[in-house]
C-alpha cells in the first residue's frame, strides 16, 4: 500500500512537471530551478467560444522577436553563471520559461505550473518514498513583461512567497508591498515616468495635449498619475482616451476621429506597442502627420511601431527609454542560435520559421499549411545564416529590456550566492541562522533578495529600495529617419535623472531633435495663442483654464514676458508705459521754487514782506507824528512784525517738503496770524472802550495801559503756542509721498492730526470773529475816526478768504494743497496790511511829500483825504512804487 501511494505521487508529480502548463517552453534541468515568463507573441487569436464542445486553448499569434531576445538574455545569464567558478560553484541553475502571449490568461496558465510544483514539494514526499527523479521546485520567477500580466502573476506567486523579478513591468500599483508581497523589478516605476512626461511638456511650454492609455493595469495608473502632475502645472488634457489591441475597428476609427478633430497637437501615450499599433495604422491610413507623440517606455522603442512605413506619422516621437546596458558576449550568443543546437528551447523553431518565412521539417505549422489553414511557405533546413537577414532579434545596439532580464537573473544568483556563503550566526533567518542551499525554499530566496546589495560586472551598485524597485534613470530618445537606409533611428537627445534636485532632473539638447520627421522648430500645442507682453491671460467662461483670451494690463500694471498669467503691479514709485510692458519712474511733484506758480507765489510773499517792511519804516521814520501816535505805535510795530511773519511763513510752504518744514509751517502760520489778530483785537477793543467812556478816567487809562495790552496779546498768542506744542508732541506732521495719482508722486505734508489743524485755524477764526464784533460795534464812532471801519473791512476779507479755504483745502490734492494755503495766507495778510496801514501811510506821505500834480487834487484836509482814500488808492500805489527808492 505504501509503495502504491509512492507510485501515484511520483506519477502525479511527473505529470505536473512535464505536461501541466503551456506545451511550448524552454526548459533545462538543474540543482536550482528558475522560472521565466516572456511575451513570445503579441497576443492571441480572437475566437468565440460557444461551449458546444470542450473549449480549446487559444492560439498565440504574431511572433515577438524582441521578446525572444529577452528570453535569450535570461538563458545567456544562466549559462554564464553555470560556467562561472566564482558564482555558485558546483551548483547548476536550471530554468523553465513559458510564453505569456502578452495576455493574463496565458501567463496564469504558465504560473500555475510553478505553483503546482512548489505545492507538491510542500507535501514532504520523502516520508513515503525515495523520489530520486524529483525535479526541484521553482525558487524564483523572472517576468513578466506587461504590467497587467505581472499584476495577475504577482497575486498568485505572492500566495506562496515565490519571488518574482520583472524586467519590464513599470506600473506604480506594483509598488504596493501589502498586496504584491513577492514582486520586485529591475525597471523604474511609472511614478517617475509620469512626472518626467509632465516635465517635458512643461519644458516645451505645451498646455493642450491628448492622453491615450492602454485599458489595463499599466495604462490606467500611469495616466492617472500623469493627470495629477498636469493639474499641478496648470496644463490641460483635451482628450483622455483608453485603448486596447482588442478594440473593434469602429472603436479605433472613432478614436482617430476625435484625435483628428482636436486642436491639441501633442499626444501622450501610456501603452504597449500591441495596444497602440491599431491606432497608429489608422493614423497612417488617414495620413495625419501633424501630431507629436510622447511615448512611454513600453513602446518608445517598440519594433511594432518603429517601422519606416509609419515614420511619416510617428517621426519626431519623443520617448522614454531605459538605460542601455552592456552584456559582453551576448552578440555572439544571439548569432549562434540554431534549431538543431537549441533543442531544449522550443521557441527557436518558430523564431527560425518567422525569420526566414519558411517551415522546418516536422513542424506542426507545416501540417497546418498542408491542411490549408495557413499560408504556404517553403521548407528550410535550419542551418541558414541568421546574420544575413535583418531582424529586431539581432538589434543589440541598445540593450534595455534584455539588460534588465540579464540583471534580474544575476540578482537571483547573487542572493543564492549570499545564502551559499552565509556564515552561521550571521544569517537573516531565525536566531541568525543560514538557509541550506541544497534545500532552499522560495521564501528564503525572497528574504535574501530584500537585503540584496552587490556590484555587478559593469561596476553598478545593485539594490532594491523599500518598494522592491531597482533605482534607475531614463534616456530620452527622438525617432528619426536614418539617412543611410531610411530605417527608424533612435537618437539620444537627453536624460532624466530621478534623484536630481527639482529643476535639474531634465536635460534636453533641443538642437538634436527633429520634429515630425524633419522640422527643427518646436511644434505649437496650446489651446490659445500666447499673449504678448503687456497683456495677461483672461478666463473664458465654460472653457478650461488653458483656453484664454488676452487682456490688456490695467494702468499701473505690466507684463514683460509672453503668456503672462497675471500682470505685475508696478512699484509705488513707478507707473506703466503705454504698452504696459515696463514701468518707468513717476514724476515727483511738489510746489517747487522753480515752477512758474511757485515763483509767482514767492514773489507775492516777498512783495508782502517788502511792503510791510516799508510801512514799518514809514512808521518808525514818522513815529512822532500825530497819526502814528494815534494808532498806538508800539502795538502797530508788533502788528507789522506779525504781518512780516505771516508773509514769511508762506515761503515755508514752497519747496520740497521735509519733516522739519512740515513741522514748522503750520505753527509759524498759526502763531503769526494769532499774533496779528490779537494786536488788532486789542486795538479795536481799546478804541471802543475809550469812546464809550465819555470822559476817560484814570481807571480807564490804567486799565488799558501799554503793559496790559501786551499782556493780552501775549496771552492770546500763548494759547495758540500751546495748541502747536501739543500738536507737535502728540502727532507731529511729517513729509509724505502720495502714490495714489497716476504717473506722479506728490510730496506733501501729512499734518499728523487734522483735528489739531482745525483747532489752530478755528482759534484764529475765533479771535477774528471777536475782533470783527468789536469793530462792527465801533461803526458809529465819530465820522473822522475811520479805523474801526477799515478793521471791519479787513476782518471781512479774512473771513471770506478762510471760509473759502476750507472746501478748497479738502477738495484739492498734491502740491495744490500747499498752494491753496499759501494763497489764503497771502490774501488775508495783504488784506490786513492794505486795510489797516495803507490809508495811514497815504496820509503821512502826502503830508510830508505833497504831489498835487500826480494825484490831481489839493490836499487841504486830512480827514477828507482819509475819507477819499478808497478813490485814490490806485494813484497812491503808483506813487509808492515811484518813491520807494528815495525813501
SVG drawing of the C-alpha trace seen along z (x, -y; Angstrom):
<svg xmlns="http://www.w3.org/2000/svg" viewBox="-23 -173 59 175">
<polyline fill="none" stroke="black" stroke-width="0.4" points="0.0,0.0 2.8,-2.4 4.6,-1.5 1.4,-2.1 0.9,-5.6 4.5,-6.5 4.0,-5.4 0.8,-7.5 2.6,-10.6 5.6,-10.2 3.4,-9.7 1.4,-12.8 4.4,-14.8 5.9,-13.8 2.6,-14.6 2.5,-18.1 6.1,-18.9 6.0,-17.5 2.5,-18.3 1.0,-21.0 1.1,-24.5 1.7,-25.5 3.3,-22.9 5.7,-25.3 8.5,-26.1 12.3,-26.4 13.5,-24.1 16.7,-22.9 17.1,-20.9 19.4,-21.9 20.0,-21.8 18.0,-25.0 15.2,-25.9 14.3,-29.4 11.1,-30.3 10.6,-32.7 7.7,-34.5 8.3,-36.2 5.9,-37.5 6.9,-35.3 3.8,-36.5 2.0,-39.9 -1.5,-38.4 -3.9,-35.6 -6.3,-35.0 -9.8,-36.2 -12.1,-33.3 -15.7,-33.0 -16.3,-30.0 -19.9,-28.9 -19.1,-25.9 -20.8,-23.4 -17.7,-21.3 -14.8,-21.3 -13.1,-24.7 -9.8,-24.7 -6.7,-26.6 -6.5,-30.0 -3.7,-30.2 -1.0,-32.8 -0.3,-35.0 2.3,-37.4 5.8,-36.3 7.6,-38.9 11.3,-39.0 12.3,-41.4 10.6,-39.1 12.6,-36.2 15.8,-38.3 14.8,-39.0 14.3,-35.2 17.7,-34.6 19.2,-37.1 17.9,-35.1 19.3,-31.8 22.6,-33.5 22.9,-34.8 22.1,-31.3 24.7,-29.7 27.3,-32.4 26.6,-31.6 26.8,-27.9 30.2,-28.3 31.5,-30.6 33.8,-29.2 33.1,-32.2 29.4,-32.4 27.6,-29.4 30.3,-26.9 29.2,-23.2 25.6,-24.4 23.7,-24.3 20.9,-26.6 18.0,-25.2 15.1,-27.0 11.6,-26.7 10.4,-29.5 6.9,-29.9 5.2,-32.2 2.7,-34.7 1.4,-35.7 1.1,-39.1 -2.2,-38.1 -3.2,-37.4 -4.8,-34.0 -1.7,-32.5 0.5,-33.9 -1.6,-32.4 -1.6,-29.1 2.2,-29.1 2.4,-30.4 0.2,-27.5 2.9,-25.1 5.4,-26.9 2.9,-27.0 1.8,-23.4 5.4,-22.0 6.0,-24.1 2.8,-22.8 3.8,-19.2 7.1,-19.8 5.3,-21.1 3.7,-17.6 7.1,-16.2 7.1,-13.1 10.3,-11.7 8.2,-10.3 6.6,-7.9 9.3,-7.1 12.7,-7.9 11.8,-10.1 15.1,-10.0 13.7,-11.6 12.2,-14.5 12.5,-17.8 13.2,-20.8 10.6,-23.5 10.9,-26.9 12.5,-29.2 12.1,-32.5 10.4,-33.7 11.8,-36.2 9.0,-38.2 6.6,-39.1 6.8,-42.0 3.5,-43.8 2.3,-45.4 -1.2,-43.9 0.2,-40.4 2.7,-40.9 -0.2,-42.1 -2.1,-38.8 1.0,-36.7 2.1,-38.6 -1.2,-37.9 -0.7,-34.2 3.0,-33.9 2.6,-36.1 0.4,-33.4 3.4,-31.1 6.1,-33.8 7.8,-32.9 10.0,-35.9 9.1,-37.5 11.5,-39.9 10.0,-41.7 12.2,-43.3 9.6,-45.5 6.6,-46.0 6.6,-49.6 3.1,-50.1 3.2,-52.1 0.5,-49.8 3.0,-47.0 4.9,-49.1 2.2,-48.2 4.0,-45.6 0.9,-44.9 -0.8,-43.5 2.2,-42.2 4.4,-40.7 6.9,-38.9 7.1,-41.3 10.4,-43.0 11.6,-44.6 14.7,-46.0 12.8,-48.8 11.8,-52.2 8.2,-52.7 5.9,-54.8 5.6,-57.1 8.7,-58.8 7.9,-58.4 4.6,-60.2 6.4,-63.1 9.1,-63.1 6.5,-63.3 4.8,-66.3 8.2,-67.9 8.9,-67.5 5.5,-69.1 6.2,-72.0 9.7,-72.3 8.4,-72.8 5.7,-75.1 2.7,-73.0 -0.5,-73.3 -3.1,-71.5 -2.4,-67.7 -4.2,-64.4 -3.7,-61.5 -4.1,-57.9 -3.6,-54.9 -4.0,-51.2 -7.0,-49.8 -5.1,-47.7 -3.0,-48.0 -0.2,-49.6 -2.0,-52.4 -4.7,-53.4 -2.4,-54.0 0.2,-55.7 -2.2,-58.1 -3.8,-58.8 -0.5,-59.9 0.1,-61.9 -3.2,-63.7 -2.2,-64.8 1.1,-66.1 -0.5,-68.1 -3.0,-69.6 -0.2,-70.8 1.4,-72.5 -1.9,-74.0 -1.7,-72.1 -4.9,-70.8 -5.7,-67.5 -8.2,-67.9 -8.9,-64.2 -8.3,-61.4 -8.8,-58.1 -8.3,-54.4 -7.2,-51.9 -6.6,-48.2 -5.3,-45.9 -8.7,-44.1 -10.7,-47.2 -13.1,-46.8 -12.3,-48.7 -15.2,-51.1 -13.8,-52.0 -10.4,-52.7 -11.9,-54.9 -14.0,-56.8 -10.8,-57.4 -8.9,-58.6 -11.8,-61.0 -11.6,-62.6 -7.8,-63.0 -8.0,-64.4 -10.7,-66.9 -8.8,-68.0 -6.7,-71.2 -4.1,-69.6 -1.0,-68.6 0.8,-66.5 -0.3,-63.0 0.9,-61.4 0.6,-57.6 0.9,-55.2 0.6,-51.9 2.5,-49.0 3.2,-48.5 0.4,-46.0 -2.2,-48.3 -1.2,-51.4 -0.5,-49.7 -4.1,-49.7 -4.4,-53.5 -1.1,-54.2 -2.2,-52.2 -5.4,-54.2 -3.5,-57.5 -1.2,-56.3 -4.2,-55.4 -5.6,-58.9 -2.1,-60.5 -2.4,-62.6 1.2,-63.8 0.9,-67.0 0.9,-65.3 3.8,-64.9 3.9,-61.7 5.2,-61.4 5.9,-57.7 6.2,-55.8 9.0,-53.3 6.6,-50.4 6.6,-51.4 9.3,-54.0 11.5,-51.5 8.8,-49.0 9.5,-47.2 5.8,-47.1 5.6,-50.9 9.2,-51.8 8.8,-50.9 9.8,-53.0 6.3,-53.0 5.0,-54.6 7.6,-57.4 5.5,-60.0 3.1,-59.8 5.3,-58.9 8.6,-60.6 9.8,-63.0 8.4,-61.0 9.9,-61.8 10.2,-58.6 11.5,-57.5 13.9,-54.6 15.5,-52.7 19.2,-52.9 21.1,-50.7 23.4,-48.1 26.4,-46.2 26.3,-42.4 29.7,-41.0 29.4,-38.1 25.7,-38.4 26.0,-39.4 27.8,-36.2 25.3,-34.2 22.4,-35.6 24.1,-34.8 24.8,-31.1 21.1,-30.2 20.0,-27.2 17.0,-24.9 19.2,-21.8 21.5,-23.0 18.8,-24.6 16.5,-21.6 15.8,-22.5 14.3,-25.8 11.1,-25.1 10.7,-28.8 13.8,-28.6 11.9,-26.6 9.1,-29.2 11.7,-32.0 13.5,-30.4 10.4,-29.9 9.2,-33.5 12.7,-35.0 13.2,-33.1 9.5,-32.8 9.7,-29.1 8.7,-25.8 11.1,-23.4 10.7,-19.7 8.2,-18.1 6.9,-21.5 3.3,-21.5 2.8,-24.7 3.8,-22.8 0.9,-20.4 -1.5,-23.4 -0.2,-24.7 -0.9,-21.4 -4.4,-21.5 -4.9,-24.9 -5.3,-26.7 -2.1,-28.8 -0.4,-30.3 2.2,-28.3 5.9,-28.7 8.9,-26.8 10.9,-24.4 14.1,-25.4 17.0,-23.3 17.6,-25.1 21.2,-25.9 20.6,-29.2 22.8,-32.2 21.0,-34.3 23.3,-37.3 22.2,-37.5 18.7,-38.8 17.5,-42.0 15.6,-41.2 14.8,-43.0 16.2,-40.0 19.8,-41.0 19.4,-44.7 21.8,-44.6 22.9,-48.3 20.7,-49.4 20.1,-46.5 17.5,-47.9 14.8,-45.2 17.3,-42.5 19.8,-44.0 17.0,-44.2 16.3,-40.5 20.0,-39.8 20.3,-41.8 17.2,-40.0 18.9,-36.6 22.1,-37.8 20.3,-39.3 18.7,-35.9 22.1,-34.3 23.7,-36.8 21.1,-36.1 21.7,-32.4 25.5,-33.1 24.9,-35.1 23.0,-32.1 25.7,-29.7 28.4,-31.7 26.4,-32.5 28.3,-32.2 26.2,-30.6 25.3,-33.2 25.2,-36.0 22.3,-34.8 19.0,-36.5 16.8,-33.8 15.7,-32.8 18.5,-33.0 20.7,-34.4 20.8,-31.1 21.6,-30.4 19.5,-28.6 20.6,-25.3 21.4,-25.9 20.6,-22.3 17.2,-22.5 16.5,-26.1 12.9,-27.3 11.4,-30.2 10.5,-32.3 14.2,-32.1 15.3,-33.5 12.8,-36.3 14.1,-37.2 17.7,-37.3 16.6,-39.4 15.1,-42.0 18.6,-42.5 20.5,-42.3 23.4,-44.7 26.1,-44.0 28.2,-45.4 27.6,-43.9 30.1,-43.3 29.6,-46.9 30.5,-48.3 27.0,-49.4 25.6,-49.2 22.6,-47.0 20.0,-47.0 16.2,-47.1 14.6,-50.0 11.8,-49.8 9.3,-49.1 11.4,-46.4 12.1,-48.6 15.5,-49.0 16.6,-52.6 17.3,-53.8 17.1,-56.8 15.7,-57.4 17.2,-58.2 15.2,-60.5 15.2,-59.4 13.9,-61.0 12.6,-59.0 14.4,-60.0 14.8,-58.5 18.2,-57.1 19.9,-58.8 21.6,-55.5 18.7,-53.1 15.6,-55.0 15.0,-52.9 14.0,-54.2 16.8,-55.6 16.6,-56.3 18.6,-59.4 19.5,-60.1 18.6,-63.8 18.7,-63.9 18.2,-62.2 16.0,-62.3 17.8,-61.9 15.2,-60.7 17.3,-61.7 18.5,-65.1 17.1,-68.2 13.9,-69.8 14.7,-71.8 17.8,-69.8 16.2,-66.4 15.5,-67.0 18.3,-67.7 17.5,-68.0 19.6,-69.1 16.9,-70.7 19.3,-71.1 19.4,-67.3 15.6,-67.0 13.8,-66.7 10.0,-67.3 7.6,-65.5 10.5,-63.9 12.4,-66.9 11.4,-70.1 13.7,-71.7 11.0,-74.2 9.2,-73.1 5.5,-72.4 2.8,-74.5 0.2,-72.7 -1.6,-75.3 -5.3,-76.0 -4.8,-79.7 -2.1,-81.8 0.5,-83.1 -0.3,-86.6 2.1,-89.3 4.0,-91.3 1.7,-94.0 -1.3,-91.6 -2.4,-88.8 -4.5,-85.6 -8.2,-86.2 -10.6,-83.5 -13.2,-82.3 -16.4,-81.0 -17.1,-77.3 -13.6,-76.7 -10.6,-75.1 -8.0,-77.3 -5.6,-76.7 -8.0,-78.4 -8.0,-82.1 -8.2,-85.5 -5.5,-88.1 -6.5,-91.1 -4.5,-94.3 -2.9,-95.0 -4.5,-97.8 -2.8,-101.1 -0.1,-100.8 0.5,-97.1 2.8,-95.5 3.9,-92.1 7.3,-91.9 7.1,-88.3 4.8,-86.3 1.9,-84.3 1.7,-86.0 -0.9,-84.7 -1.2,-87.9 0.1,-91.4 2.6,-92.6 1.8,-95.8 4.4,-98.5 6.2,-99.6 4.8,-102.6 7.4,-104.9 6.7,-103.7 4.0,-103.6 3.4,-101.5 4.1,-102.8 1.5,-103.0 2.0,-99.4 2.2,-98.1 5.5,-96.3 7.6,-98.0 7.4,-100.6 9.0,-104.0 9.7,-106.2 6.9,-108.5 7.5,-112.2 7.9,-113.8 5.9,-116.9 5.6,-119.5 5.2,-123.2 8.7,-124.0 10.7,-127.1 11.5,-126.7 8.0,-126.3 6.1,-129.5 3.3,-129.1 5.8,-128.7 7.8,-131.7 4.7,-133.8 3.7,-132.9 7.2,-133.5 7.3,-137.0 4.0,-137.8 5.3,-136.8 8.5,-138.8 6.4,-141.8 4.3,-141.5 7.4,-141.4 8.9,-144.4 5.7,-146.4 5.2,-145.6 8.8,-146.5 8.3,-149.7 5.3,-150.5 7.2,-149.7 10.0,-152.0 7.5,-154.8 6.0,-154.4 9.5,-154.4 10.6,-157.4 7.4,-159.4 6.9,-157.9 6.4,-161.3 3.6,-162.4 0.1,-162.6 -1.3,-159.9 1.4,-157.3 0.9,-158.2 -2.9,-157.9 -2.6,-154.3 -0.8,-153.1 2.6,-152.9 4.1,-150.2 1.2,-147.8 1.4,-148.8 5.1,-147.7 4.1,-144.3 1.3,-144.1 3.6,-144.9 6.1,-142.4 3.4,-139.8 2.5,-140.6 6.1,-140.1 6.0,-136.8 2.7,-135.9 4.2,-136.7 7.4,-134.9 5.6,-131.8 4.1,-131.3 7.6,-130.8 7.9,-127.7 5.1,-126.1 7.2,-126.4 9.9,-123.8 10.2,-120.1 8.5,-119.2 10.9,-117.9 10.0,-116.8 11.3,-120.0 9.4,-122.2 6.2,-120.3 6.5,-120.7 7.4,-124.4 5.0,-125.8 1.6,-125.3 2.7,-126.5 4.5,-129.5 1.4,-130.5 -0.9,-129.9 1.2,-131.8 1.9,-134.7 -1.8,-135.1 -2.9,-134.9 -0.3,-137.5 -1.7,-139.7 -5.3,-139.2 -4.5,-139.7 -3.0,-143.1 -6.0,-144.1 -8.3,-142.8 -6.6,-144.8 -6.5,-147.9 -10.2,-147.6 -11.4,-146.9 -9.2,-149.8 -10.8,-152.3 -14.3,-151.1 -13.8,-151.4 -12.2,-154.8 -15.0,-156.2 -17.7,-154.6 -16.3,-156.2 -17.4,-159.8 -14.7,-161.1 -11.6,-158.9 -10.8,-158.4 -7.5,-157.4 -9.0,-154.0 -9.5,-153.6 -6.0,-154.8 -4.6,-152.4 -6.7,-149.5 -5.7,-150.0 -2.1,-150.8 0.6,-149.6 1.7,-146.7 -1.7,-145.3 -2.2,-145.5 1.0,-143.5 -0.1,-141.0 -3.4,-140.4 -1.6,-140.0 0.8,-137.5 -1.9,-135.5 -3.9,-135.2 -0.8,-134.2 0.3,-131.8 -2.9,-129.8 -2.0,-129.2 1.5,-128.3 0.2,-125.7 -2.0,-124.2 1.0,-123.9 3.2,-122.4 0.5,-119.7 0.1,-119.1 3.8,-118.7 4.2,-116.4 1.3,-114.0 1.1,-113.9 3.9,-115.8 3.5,-116.5 5.9,-114.8 6.8,-114.6 4.6,-112.2 4.8,-110.8 1.4,-110.3 1.5,-107.5 -2.2,-107.4 -2.0,-109.6 -1.1,-108.0 2.4,-108.8 3.0,-111.4 4.3,-111.2 3.1,-114.2 5.4,-115.0 3.1,-116.7 2.9,-117.1 1.0,-114.7 -0.4,-117.0 -0.5,-114.3 -3.8,-115.4 -6.5,-117.2 -8.2,-118.0 -5.1,-119.8 -5.1,-121.8 -8.7,-122.6 -8.1,-123.8 -5.3,-126.0 -7.4,-127.7 -10.5,-127.6 -8.8,-129.5 -7.6,-132.1 -11.0,-132.5 -12.5,-132.8 -10.2,-135.8 -11.0,-137.2 -14.8,-136.9 -14.4,-138.7 -12.3,-141.4 -15.0,-141.7 -17.6,-142.0 -15.8,-144.9 -15.0,-146.6 -18.7,-146.3 -19.8,-147.7 -17.5,-150.7 -19.1,-151.6 -21.0,-154.6 -17.9,-156.3 -17.3,-159.8 -17.0,-160.3 -13.5,-161.5 -12.3,-158.3 -12.4,-155.6 -10.0,-152.9 -12.8,-150.8 -14.3,-150.7 -11.1,-149.5 -10.6,-146.9 -14.2,-145.6 -13.4,-145.5 -10.1,-143.6 -11.9,-141.1 -14.5,-140.6 -11.6,-139.9 -10.1,-137.5 -13.4,-135.6 -14.1,-135.4 -10.6,-134.0 -10.6,-131.4 -14.1,-130.3 -13.3,-129.7 -10.1,-128.0 -11.8,-125.1 -13.6,-123.5 -10.7,-124.3 -8.2,-122.7 -10.1,-119.4 -11.0,-119.2 -7.5,-119.7 -4.6,-117.3 -0.8,-117.2 1.0,-120.5 -2.2,-122.4 -3.0,-121.9 0.1,-123.9 -0.7,-126.5 -4.2,-127.0 -2.9,-127.6 -0.2,-130.0 -2.8,-131.9 -5.0,-132.1 -2.2,-133.4 -1.1,-136.0 -4.6,-137.2 -5.5,-137.6 -2.1,-139.2 -2.4,-141.7 -6.0,-142.4 -4.8,-143.2 -1.9,-145.3 -3.9,-147.3 -7.0,-147.9 -5.2,-148.9 -2.0,-150.6 -2.1,-151.9 -4.5,-154.8 -2.2,-155.9 0.9,-155.7 -1.1,-157.5 -1.8,-160.4 1.7,-160.5 3.5,-160.6 1.1,-163.2 1.6,-165.5 5.3,-165.4 5.6,-164.9 2.6,-166.6 2.2,-165.7 -0.9,-167.6 0.0,-167.2 0.3,-163.5 -2.9,-163.0 -4.9,-165.7 -6.2,-167.4 -5.0,-169.6 -4.8,-168.1 -6.1,-170.6 -8.0,-168.4 -6.6,-165.2 -10.0,-164.0 -11.1,-164.4 -8.0,-162.5 -8.9,-159.7 -12.5,-159.7 -11.4,-159.7 -8.8,-157.0 -10.6,-154.4 -10.9,-156.6 -7.2,-157.4 -5.7,-154.1 -4.6,-153.3 -2.7,-156.5 -1.2,-156.0 0.2,-152.7 1.7,-154.1 3.3,-156.9 4.6,-154.5 6.3,-152.4 7.9,-155.5 9.1,-156.9 10.2,-153.7 13.9,-154.0 14.0,-157.6 12.8,-156.5"/>
</svg>
